[in-house]
Amino acid sequence: MHAISLRNIEPQLEKALKKKALSDKTSVNKVIIESLRKELLPSGKERRYDDLSALAGTWSDEDLEEFKSATADLNAIDKDLWK
């Protein structure tokens, strides 16, 4: 990763960055990177996620019924196999 230096930061902006970092319990550097990412990469394509939270709650009722229908036979017990 590369480093970029920022110069001539207005005192109000510096204060706002520090306040945001303090409230988020993170570094000013991370606040700046996240702000730039949101502004310049709004699609989030470059962002790496560490969890599956983006998938939670995304199925519609129709998707759920399709899944249940496609997997229904997986719940069947073959009694001959258990003898």
Secondary structure, DSSP 8 states (H G I E B T S, - for coil): -------S--HHHHHHHHHHHHHHTS-HHHHHHHHHHHHH-TT-TT---SSSTTTTT---HHHHHHHHHHHGGGG---GGGG-
